[in-house]
Structure formats: structure tokens, C-alpha cells
Amino acid sequence: MEVEVKIKATAEELFSLLMDSVKHDIKQSTGKDVKTKELVSGYTYSKNLTNKLGKEGAASGVLTIIEPPFVYEAAFTSSRGVNRLSYKLVPLADGMLNVTYTEIYEPINRNSELNFKFVNFFYRKSFKKRITHMIKMMEAHLQQKSVAVD
């Protein structure tokens, strides 16, 4: 699924916030502090994921594409399949930024695929609403941070 949102921010600001989020996720998952410069394509770590139904399981995460400040992609592989997510940031006129968030699930078997299609049918609208809200919250955070610096 894909969600596209326009916000008032720079690609550099949002990309930095995304990298801070990745560093926090790695810290929460592994206890390891990483520096932004260590977050490169191919970086891997292990974590626990919770699915839409609340079931938790181990996953392996890999940062598949890191192209500051325009592209962040990651893939999380679990026993049920691979969940890929990406942020693509395109600067627009007047300080606006087009954010395209994409999430793709590749199930490991036919049963998982059927289950995903069934669950996804009911969650599609809430997914788009949740992702749009999350991106707008990032925008608000960046604007508050900017005001605090001024």
C-alpha cells in the first residue's frame, strides 16, 4: 500500500528524523547505540515485530536503501514473510515536501498470503489514515523543533 502526503519540511529535516527513529528502534531492539553514519544500505539487526492481530515474533531487519536525504527503505523478514517499507522524499516549491510511504508484504506461503489479503481488506482505510497521521505528526514535531531553535 502507498500513501502520499505533502508537508512543510525539508528533505534533510525529515530524513534526519527518520534516521533518529531507526537508531531508536535499533537501541530498543538490540540495546546497541549506533551513529547515523553507521546507518548504510546493508545494515542488519534483529527485532521483535507485532502483526496487525497483536501476535509477536522475531524478525531480521535490513536497511536496503539509504540515500540521504531522499530515500529510506528497509525490509523485515520473519517466519511469515517479508515486510518492506520505504520513504521517498521529493522537495517541492515553497518549502513543501512530498512524502511517499510504501509498505509491501511478501508472504512466505499461500496460507499467509490468503490471511494477509483478508486482513488487509479490513485494514486498508485505517492504514492510510494511520500513516497520514504519522507523517503529519512528524511534520508537527519538526515545526516545534524549528520554533524552539529560533
For each residue, the residues with C-beta under 8 A, 3 or more apart:
1: 102 103 104 120 124 127 128
2: 100 101 102 103
3: 100 101 102 127 128 131 132 135
4: 98 99 100 101
5: 98 99 101 131 132 135 136
6: 92 96 97 98 99
7: 14 96 97 99 135 136 138 139
8: 95 96 97 139 143
9: 13 14 95 97 138 139 142 143
10: 13 14 69 91 95 97
11: 14 15 69 70 89 90 91 97
12: 15 16 68 69
13: 9 10 16 17 142 146
14: 7 9 10 11 17 18 69 87 89 97 99 138 142
15: 11 12 18 19 68 69 70 72 89
16: 12 13 19 20 36 69
17: 13 14 20 21 138 141 142
18: 14 15 21 22 72 87
19: 15 16 22 23 36 39 68 72
20: 16 17 23 24
21: 17 18 24 25
22: 18 19 25 26 39 63 72 74
23: 19 20 26 27 33 34 36 39
24: 20 21 27 28
25: 21 22 28 29 47 61
26: 22 23 29 30 32 34 45
27: 23 24 30 31 32 33 34
28: 24 25 47
29: 25 26 45 46 47 48 61
30: 26 27 45 46 47
31: 27
32: 26 27 45
33: 23 27
34: 23 26 27 38 39 43
35: 38 39
36: 16 19 23 39
37: 40
38: 34 35 43
39: 19 22 23 34 35 36 43 63 66
40: 37 43 63 66
41: 63 64 65 66
42: 62 63 64
43: 34 38 39 40 62 63 66
44: 60 61 62 63
45: 26 29 30 32 60 61
46: 29 30 58 59 60 61
47: 25 28 29 30 58 59 61 76
48: 29 56 57 58 59
49: 56 57 58 59 76 78 83
50: 54 55 56
51: 54 55 56 57 80
52: 119 123
53: 119
54: 50 51
55: 50 51
56: 48 49 50 51
57: 48 49 51 78 79 80
58: 46 47 48 49 78 79
59: 46 47 48 49 76 77 78 83
60: 44 45 46 76 77 78
61: 25 29 44 45 46 47 74 75 76 77
62: 42 43 44 74 75 76 77
63: 22 39 40 41 42 43 44 66 72 73 74
64: 41 42 73 74 75 84
65: 41 71 72 73 86
66: 39 40 41 43 63 71 72 73
67: 70 71 72
68: 12 15 19
69: 10 11 12 14 15 16 89
70: 11 15 67 88 89 90
71: 65 66 67 86 87 88 89
72: 15 18 19 22 63 65 66 67 86 87
73: 63 64 65 66 84 85 86 87
74: 22 61 62 63 64 84 85 86
75: 61 62 64 82 83 84 85
76: 47 49 59 60 61 62 82 83 84 85
77: 59 60 61 62 81 82 83
78: 49 57 58 59 60 81 82 83
79: 57 58 108
80: 51 57 107 108 112
81: 77 78 105 106 107 108 112 116
82: 75 76 77 78 105 106 108
83: 49 59 75 76 77 78 103 104 105 106
84: 64 73 74 75 76 102 103 104 105 106
85: 73 74 75 76 101 102 103 104
86: 65 71 72 73 74 100 101 102
87: 14 18 71 72 73 99 100 101
88: 70 71 99 100 102
89: 11 14 15 69 70 71 97 98 99
90: 11 70 97 98 100
91: 10 11 96 97 98
92: 6 96 97 98
93: 96
94:
95: 8 9 10
96: 6 7 8 91 92 93
97: 6 7 8 9 10 11 14 89 90 91 92
98: 4 5 6 89 90 91 92
99: 4 5 6 7 14 87 88 89 135
100: 2 3 4 86 87 88 90
101: 2 3 4 5 85 86 87 131 135
102: 1 2 3 84 85 86 88
103: 1 2 83 84 85 127 131
104: 1 83 84 85
105: 81 82 83 84 116 120
106: 81 82 83 84
107: 80 81 110 112 113 115 116
108: 79 80 81 82 112
109: 112 113
110: 107 113 114
111: 114 115
112: 80 81 107 108 109 115 116
113: 107 109 110 116 117
114: 110 111 117 118
115: 107 111 112 118 119
116: 81 105 107 112 113 119 120
117: 113 114 120 121
118: 114 115 121 122
119: 52 53 115 116 122 123
120: 1 105 116 117 123 124
121: 117 118 124
122: 118 119
123: 52 119 120 126 127
124: 1 120 121 127 128
125: 128 129
126: 123 129 130
127: 1 3 103 123 124 130 131
128: 1 3 124 125 131 132
129: 125 126 132 133
130: 126 127 133 134
131: 3 5 101 103 127 128 134 135
132: 3 5 128 129 135 136
133: 129 130 136 137
134: 130 131 137 138
135: 3 5 7 99 101 131 132 138 139
136: 5 7 132 133 139 140
137: 133 134 140 141
138: 7 9 14 17 134 135 141 142
139: 7 8 9 135 136 142 143
140: 136 137 143 144
141: 17 137 138 144 145
142: 9 13 14 17 138 139 145 146
143: 8 9 139 140 146 147
144: 140 141 147 148
145: 141 142 148 149
146: 13 142 143 149 150
147: 143 144 150
148: 144 145
149: 145 146
150: 146 147
